[in-house]
């Protein structure tokens, strides 16, 4: 007895094509227990000359089969239809009959003879009953007592099976032509995967089968686990292929699909994650969902095989009820998510209250001992820190120095603890996805691009406010990591690095194996003296160091291994070593580089080389801003690995290359539209609202740092397209996806600033900045849209502002009214002009806009006279003789200056707003009244 019921009685099996089986065997190797990546599927070889011979015991050689085409087709059709009205043929078998009639001797059959037996065993024959799907193998069971018919059916079965396998090879090759690295990882599974699209939907409708939707991404640890346990299992795959139409989706390429079904899973299960597993009707309504399923039953939880059988059984018995209830559930979900008609714009007081509430809610969750907000697992959520830095500016401007200092302490302490923890790769410089424990120590080891440039921007802001070089050093380390390990030859940045890597000793992939060390390995590389100092600083222990929390290593995966974490300060390490801090810092940097070089010889984690438009925009912002902020390091940064000590101009060049990559590969100039992603070429998936929002933000930052109006012009183009495709004219703000895709059942607006803040949150600041760069009706249009964007989330901001910290940063800008314009008149690229531009980036002044005017550039001046004549008027007719800056606020300009220090001083002056801030209470304090 098996889990799913009685095992069907075995029946005679036909002999496999010996030659094809051998070929299949040869092709199948390569992804065994050793964890070696499966070879890329090669296109089936074209057949050699017709004289190729088959084994003597084969029922029919290919050439004989071709000549028997007409008779075989007739016999197959008769046999398929000749056993009573209660037996329904498999639709794909009917398709095969048609294929045989049309082109039996074509490529399909030749590929079959070259790849038979490659895709696994034939499905077990079952005695058909009323309404049972039947193929040629089922005919064997029906004619088993008639020797003549049985022999004939065996011939048909072999041919039917070979053609079925050939069709699967073709389907697999089509699946393997997908751009997504995640989909390509699964191209070799015995599961018959389809990409999200009409081919899969039509098959589900035609066969009246439910769809199994599996959503993940290529560097997802638990996605790998479920693949190894279930999707690579012939047994599980047979169930999936027989009972469902199986669809695989990369959440990073299709966030619209992911959002719809993750919303359903979260609503019905109380939580979600990846891999996401969802069962849909043929019309795409979900009726059951979850995340990771183990392969077998255990610990009171059904295994995936049990889930598959039960879902299929319920579908067969109650499919009409399921159709009805799933439609009803989605209708209710759509009703709940439907945006309310937009109210009037929020008042400055309402905007201020939302900022205060967000800061207060964050402070109530602040971990004063270890940093961060809430307990384990701890995620680096830059938007939360950004809000605190903006609130600090509000409080300081209002004269509330003590409250401002407390808010700043929450932000900087968290940044320090994150940077010291194992969640930051202490050797490579980048940040892992999150910490599984409360100490920021043991990470989930995947590295996602979207985390890192956002963190750079936040650490740079902390450096601007505090002047403390430690924050600039962390930002440099991340940027250098991205340039060293994550950059496409043409400039775009790759999506992620995997959590898992190969342990050569076991031959298996394990989470974090690339990053962890035994104490002996460190001693072997560094020698005993340096190793002792390094081990003291990074908490390296003979028995391993994952002992700070029960959460750090609950399954004892890292026994004897160390995840590097700074548990003491540089001063403490130097004192214990009897060295100066400078000498100790140099020694630790040398140790890091030596270990990094040894680590580089280990098998690296898989790198997802997808290039996502939205994440390129984030990266442009980080690199461009760094190019102007980092020249203010005093003393200038030296090489202190993983910091390379680069000239900040190199970061500007990186930003320019990223923008050029997107322009060339992910932007269609005639339609002014973005593509979502690029791998070996641009994907067919169009860009989403977040792709536009982040690219516009990046281009605005790139304009501010370079003065090149081409970046601003492109930003204006993209904003126009974003309005056309995603703006909700009735309720304000932006939908995630454009209208017109019937396969997306819910058109939604993101209202949560998580790892990737919502498109509307980023767009709010973009609109406010564009209003300050333009003039007249255009400026008023952008200003109005910014206000409506915020108003669309008024209820959310009034009740749970902590969900939207990045939008609260945008509200801060709205409370100020208008930006501070820094108009710099001078020769672009000249030393005096460059000094004034860099000075504008010395203080933390998120409300500033830099406009560069070069009177020797006619095209540039014509653009500004048309776009913002008031900015041109500020500098026209003024004395020449060098670069001059005009800092203007609320329609009034300060006295012009050529002194960079004066520019920085003017921008550092506190700026009040129309909404007085409330002091933010810390845990244990009474909230401010």
GIGINOR-V856868 format. One record per backbone hydrogen bond with DSSP energy under -0.5 kcal/mol. CO is the residue of the C=O (numbers start at 1). NH is the residue of the N-H. E is the energy in kcal/mol with one decimal. If there is no record, write none. Layout:
[[CO;NH;E] [CO;NH;E]]
//
This chain:
[[2;5;-1.2] [5;2;-1.6] [16;18;-0.7] [17;21;-2.9] [18;22;-2.3] [19;23;-2.2] [20;24;-2.9] [21;25;-2.7] [22;26;-2.3] [23;27;-1.8] [24;28;-1.6] [25;29;-0.8] [32;35;-1.6] [49;52;-1.6] [55;58;-1.5] [61;65;-2.7] [62;66;-2.5] [63;67;-1.7] [64;68;-1.4] [66;69;-1.5] [68;72;-2.8] [69;73;-2.6] [70;74;-2.2] [71;75;-3.1] [72;76;-3.2] [73;77;-2.6] [74;78;-2.7] [75;79;-3.1] [76;80;-2.4] [77;81;-1.9] [78;82;-1.8] [81;84;-0.5] [84;87;-1.1] [86;88;-0.6] [86;131;-2.4] [86;132;-0.7] [88;134;-1.2] [90;93;-0.6] [90;94;-1.8] [91;95;-2.0] [92;96;-2.0] [93;97;-2.2] [94;98;-2.0] [95;99;-2.5] [96;100;-2.8] [97;101;-2.4] [98;102;-2.5] [99;103;-3.2] [100;104;-1.4] [103;106;-1.6] [106;110;-1.7] [107;111;-3.0] [108;112;-1.8] [109;113;-2.4] [110;114;-1.1] [111;115;-1.2] [112;115;-0.8] [112;116;-1.5] [115;118;-1.8] [117;120;-0.7] [129;132;-2.2] [132;88;-1.3] [134;90;-2.4] [135;138;-0.9] [135;139;-1.0] [136;140;-0.9] [137;141;-0.8] [138;142;-1.5] [139;143;-2.0] [141;144;-0.8] [143;146;-1.7] [145;147;-0.7] [146;150;-2.9] [147;151;-2.4] [148;152;-2.2] [149;153;-2.7] [150;154;-2.0] [151;155;-1.5] [152;156;-2.0] [153;157;-3.0] [154;158;-2.4] [155;159;-2.1] [156;160;-3.2] [157;161;-3.2] [158;162;-2.6] [159;163;-2.5] [160;164;-2.5] [161;165;-2.6] [162;166;-2.4] [163;167;-2.9] [164;168;-2.0] [165;169;-2.6] [166;170;-2.4] [167;171;-2.7] [168;172;-3.3] [169;173;-2.6] [170;174;-2.3] [171;175;-2.8] [172;176;-2.8] [173;177;-0.7] [174;177;-0.8] [175;178;-1.8] [180;184;-2.2] [181;185;-1.8] [182;186;-0.8] [183;186;-0.9] [184;187;-1.1] [186;189;-1.4] [191;193;-1.6] [192;246;-0.7] [194;248;-2.3] [197;200;-0.6] [197;201;-1.9] [198;202;-3.2] [199;203;-1.7] [200;204;-2.3] [201;205;-2.3] [202;206;-2.9] [203;207;-2.6] [204;208;-0.9] [204;209;-1.7] [210;245;-2.0] [211;213;-0.7] [211;280;-2.9] [212;214;-0.6] [212;247;-3.0] [213;215;-0.5] [213;278;-2.7] [214;249;-2.5] [215;275;-0.6] [215;276;-2.8] [216;251;-2.9] [217;220;-1.7] [219;221;-0.6] [219;499;-0.7] [220;224;-1.8] [221;225;-1.9] [222;226;-2.3] [223;227;-2.0] [224;228;-2.7] [225;229;-2.5] [226;230;-2.5] [226;231;-1.4] [227;232;-2.1] [230;233;-1.2] [231;190;-0.6] [231;191;-0.7] [233;237;-2.9] [234;238;-2.1] [235;239;-1.5] [236;240;-2.5] [237;241;-3.1] [238;242;-1.9] [239;243;-2.4] [240;244;-2.3] [243;210;-0.5] [244;246;-0.6] [245;212;-2.3] [245;247;-0.5] [246;194;-2.0] [247;214;-2.8] [248;196;-0.6] [249;216;-2.0] [249;251;-0.7] [250;253;-0.8] [250;254;-2.8] [254;258;-2.0] [255;259;-2.4] [256;260;-1.6] [257;261;-1.9] [258;262;-2.7] [259;263;-1.9] [260;264;-1.5] [261;265;-2.5] [262;266;-2.9] [263;267;-2.1] [264;268;-2.2] [265;269;-2.9] [265;271;-0.6] [266;270;-1.5] [276;215;-2.6] [277;290;-2.8] [278;213;-3.5] [279;287;-2.8] [279;288;-1.1] [280;211;-2.7] [281;284;-2.6] [285;281;-2.7] [288;279;-3.4] [290;277;-2.5] [294;304;-3.3] [295;305;-1.6] [298;301;-1.7] [301;298;-2.1] [303;307;-2.5] [304;308;-2.8] [305;309;-2.2] [306;310;-2.7] [307;311;-2.8] [308;312;-2.3] [309;313;-2.4] [310;314;-2.8] [311;315;-2.4] [312;316;-2.2] [313;317;-2.1] [314;318;-2.9] [315;319;-0.8] [318;322;-2.5] [319;323;-2.7] [320;324;-2.3] [321;325;-2.8] [322;326;-2.7] [323;327;-2.0] [324;328;-2.1] [325;329;-2.6] [326;330;-2.3] [327;331;-2.1] [328;332;-2.3] [329;333;-2.4] [330;334;-2.7] [331;335;-2.0] [332;336;-2.3] [333;337;-2.2] [334;338;-1.1] [347;351;-2.6] [348;352;-2.6] [349;353;-2.5] [350;354;-1.8] [351;355;-1.9] [352;356;-2.6] [353;357;-2.7] [354;358;-2.4] [355;359;-2.4] [356;360;-2.7] [357;361;-2.9] [358;362;-2.2] [359;363;-2.4] [360;364;-1.9] [361;365;-0.6] [362;365;-1.3] [363;366;-1.0] [363;923;-0.6] [365;374;-2.9] [366;368;-1.0] [367;371;-2.7] [372;367;-2.8] [372;374;-0.5] [377;379;-0.5] [378;435;-2.9] [379;381;-1.2] [380;382;-0.9] [381;384;-1.7] [381;385;-0.9] [382;386;-2.9] [383;387;-2.0] [384;388;-1.7] [385;389;-2.3] [386;390;-2.1] [387;391;-2.8] [388;392;-2.4] [389;393;-1.6] [390;394;-2.0] [391;395;-2.7] [392;396;-2.6] [393;397;-2.2] [394;398;-1.5] [395;400;-2.6] [396;399;-1.4] [399;401;-1.3] [400;404;-2.5] [401;405;-2.4] [402;406;-2.0] [403;407;-2.0] [404;408;-2.3] [405;409;-2.2] [406;410;-1.8] [407;411;-1.7] [408;412;-3.0] [409;413;-2.5] [410;414;-1.6] [411;415;-2.1] [412;416;-2.4] [413;417;-2.4] [414;418;-2.4] [415;419;-2.1] [416;420;-1.9] [417;421;-1.2] [420;566;-2.9] [421;424;-1.2] [423;425;-0.5] [423;432;-3.7] [424;426;-1.0] [425;429;-3.0] [430;425;-3.2] [433;380;-0.7] [434;444;-2.8] [435;377;-0.7] [435;378;-2.0] [437;378;-0.5] [437;440;-0.9] [440;422;-0.6] [440;423;-1.9] [441;443;-0.7] [442;436;-3.0] [442;437;-0.6] [443;445;-0.7] [444;433;-0.9] [444;434;-0.8] [446;433;-2.3] [446;448;-0.5] [447;497;-2.4] [448;451;-0.7] [448;452;-1.1] [449;453;-1.2] [450;454;-0.7] [451;455;-2.1] [452;456;-2.2] [453;457;-2.2] [454;458;-1.9] [455;459;-2.9] [456;460;-2.6] [457;461;-1.8] [458;462;-2.1] [459;463;-2.1] [460;464;-2.4] [461;465;-2.1] [462;466;-2.7] [463;467;-2.7] [468;471;-1.3] [468;472;-0.7] [469;473;-2.6] [470;474;-1.8] [471;475;-2.0] [472;476;-2.6] [473;477;-2.3] [474;478;-2.0] [475;479;-2.4] [476;480;-3.0] [477;481;-2.0] [478;482;-2.5] [479;483;-2.4] [480;484;-2.3] [481;485;-3.1] [481;486;-0.6] [482;486;-1.4] [486;494;-2.8] [488;491;-2.4] [492;488;-3.7] [495;449;-3.0] [496;608;-2.2] [497;447;-2.2] [499;512;-3.3] [500;606;-0.7] [501;510;-3.1] [502;504;-0.8] [503;506;-0.7] [503;507;-2.5] [503;508;-0.8] [508;503;-2.7] [510;501;-2.3] [510;513;-1.3] [512;515;-1.5] [512;516;-1.1] [517;562;-2.5] [518;522;-1.6] [519;523;-2.3] [520;524;-2.6] [521;525;-1.6] [522;526;-2.7] [523;527;-2.4] [527;531;-2.2] [528;532;-1.7] [529;533;-1.5] [530;534;-2.9] [531;535;-3.1] [532;536;-1.7] [533;537;-2.1] [534;538;-2.5] [535;540;-2.2] [536;539;-0.6] [537;567;-1.4] [537;568;-0.7] [538;565;-1.2] [541;544;-1.5] [543;560;-2.0] [545;547;-1.5] [549;552;-1.5] [549;553;-0.6] [551;554;-0.5] [553;556;-1.8] [556;559;-0.6] [558;561;-2.3] [561;545;-1.5] [561;546;-0.5] [562;517;-1.7] [562;564;-0.6] [565;567;-0.9] [569;573;-2.3] [570;574;-2.9] [571;575;-2.3] [572;576;-2.2] [573;577;-1.9] [574;578;-1.0] [574;579;-2.4] [575;578;-0.6] [580;584;-2.4] [581;585;-2.7] [582;586;-2.1] [583;587;-2.4] [584;588;-2.8] [585;589;-2.2] [586;590;-2.3] [587;591;-2.5] [588;592;-2.5] [589;593;-2.2] [590;594;-2.2] [591;595;-2.5] [592;596;-2.6] [593;597;-2.4] [594;598;-1.8] [595;599;-3.0] [596;600;-2.0] [598;601;-1.6] [599;602;-2.1] [606;498;-3.0] [606;608;-0.5] [607;609;-0.8] [608;495;-1.3] [608;496;-1.3] [610;495;-1.0] [610;612;-0.6] [611;678;-1.5] [612;616;-1.5] [613;617;-1.9] [614;618;-1.8] [615;619;-1.7] [616;620;-2.7] [617;621;-2.0] [618;622;-2.0] [619;623;-2.8] [620;624;-2.7] [621;625;-2.4] [622;626;-2.2] [623;627;-1.7] [624;628;-0.7] [625;628;-1.1] [625;629;-2.2] [626;630;-2.4] [629;632;-1.8] [630;633;-2.1] [638;640;-0.5] [640;643;-1.8] [643;640;-1.4] [647;650;-2.6] [647;651;-0.5] [648;651;-0.9] [648;652;-1.2] [649;653;-2.0] [650;654;-1.9] [651;655;-2.1] [652;656;-2.3] [653;657;-2.2] [654;658;-2.2] [655;659;-2.3] [656;660;-2.3] [657;661;-2.3] [658;662;-2.3] [659;663;-2.4] [660;664;-2.2] [661;665;-3.0] [662;666;-2.3] [666;675;-2.6] [667;669;-0.7] [668;672;-1.6] [668;673;-1.4] [673;668;-3.0] [674;687;-2.7] [676;613;-2.5] [677;683;-3.1] [678;611;-2.9] [681;679;-2.3] [685;676;-2.7] [688;691;-0.6] [688;692;-1.6] [689;693;-2.7] [690;694;-2.5] [691;695;-1.8] [692;696;-2.8] [693;697;-2.2] [694;698;-2.6] [695;699;-2.6] [696;700;-2.4] [697;701;-2.0] [698;702;-2.4] [699;703;-2.6] [700;704;-2.3] [701;705;-1.8] [702;706;-1.5] [703;707;-3.4] [707;709;-0.7] [708;711;-1.4] [708;712;-0.8] [709;713;-3.0] [710;714;-2.0] [711;715;-2.1] [712;716;-2.4] [713;717;-2.1] [714;718;-2.7] [715;719;-2.4] [716;720;-2.0] [717;721;-2.1] [718;722;-2.7] [719;723;-2.2] [720;724;-1.8] [721;725;-2.5] [722;726;-2.4] [722;727;-0.8] [723;727;-0.9] [725;739;-0.5] [726;735;-3.0] [727;729;-0.8] [728;732;-2.3] [730;342;-1.7] [733;728;-2.5] [736;689;-2.6] [738;741;-0.5] [740;742;-0.9] [741;744;-1.7] [743;745;-0.8] [746;748;-0.8] [748;736;-3.4] [752;754;-1.4] [755;757;-0.5] [756;754;-0.6] [758;762;-1.8] [759;763;-2.9] [760;764;-2.0] [761;765;-1.0] [762;766;-1.9] [763;767;-3.1] [764;768;-1.9] [765;769;-2.3] [766;770;-2.8] [767;771;-2.2] [768;772;-1.2] [769;773;-1.2] [770;774;-1.6] [775;778;-0.8] [775;779;-1.0] [776;780;-2.1] [777;781;-2.4] [778;782;-2.1] [779;783;-2.4] [780;784;-2.5] [781;785;-2.3] [782;786;-2.1] [783;787;-1.9] [784;788;-2.3] [785;789;-2.3] [786;790;-1.7] [787;791;-2.2] [788;792;-1.8] [790;793;-1.6] [791;794;-1.9] [793;797;-2.7] [794;798;-1.9] [795;799;-1.4] [796;800;-2.8] [800;803;-2.2] [801;804;-2.1] [802;805;-0.6] [803;753;-3.1] [804;808;-2.0] [805;809;-1.3] [806;810;-1.4] [807;811;-2.2] [808;812;-1.7] [809;813;-1.2] [810;814;-1.9] [811;815;-2.4] [812;816;-0.8] [813;816;-0.8] [813;817;-0.6] [814;817;-1.1] [815;914;-1.9] [816;818;-1.5] [819;821;-0.6] [820;849;-2.4] [821;823;-0.7] [821;888;-3.2] [822;824;-0.7] [822;851;-2.6] [823;825;-0.6] [823;886;-2.4] [824;826;-0.6] [824;853;-3.0] [825;884;-2.3] [827;830;-2.1] [830;834;-2.8] [831;835;-2.1] [832;836;-1.5] [833;837;-2.3] [834;838;-2.6] [835;839;-1.9] [836;840;-1.4] [837;841;-0.5] [838;841;-1.4] [839;842;-1.5] [839;843;-0.5] [843;845;-1.0] [845;848;-2.1] [847;820;-2.3] [849;822;-3.6] [849;851;-0.5] [850;852;-0.5] [851;824;-2.9] [851;853;-0.5] [853;826;-2.7] [853;855;-0.5] [854;857;-2.2] [856;858;-0.8] [857;861;-2.3] [858;862;-2.6] [859;863;-2.1] [860;864;-2.1] [861;865;-2.4] [862;866;-1.7] [863;867;-2.5] [864;868;-2.7] [868;871;-1.0] [868;872;-1.2] [869;873;-2.5] [870;874;-1.3] [871;875;-0.8] [872;875;-0.7] [872;876;-1.5] [875;878;-1.2] [884;825;-2.9] [885;897;-2.1] [886;823;-2.7] [886;888;-0.7] [887;894;-3.1] [888;821;-2.1] [889;892;-1.3] [892;889;-3.4] [897;885;-3.2] [898;900;-0.7] [899;902;-0.5] [899;903;-1.8] [900;904;-2.3] [901;905;-2.3] [902;906;-2.6] [903;907;-2.1] [904;908;-1.4] [905;909;-0.7] [906;909;-0.7] [910;912;-0.5] [919;921;-0.6] [919;928;-0.5] [922;925;-2.5]]
//
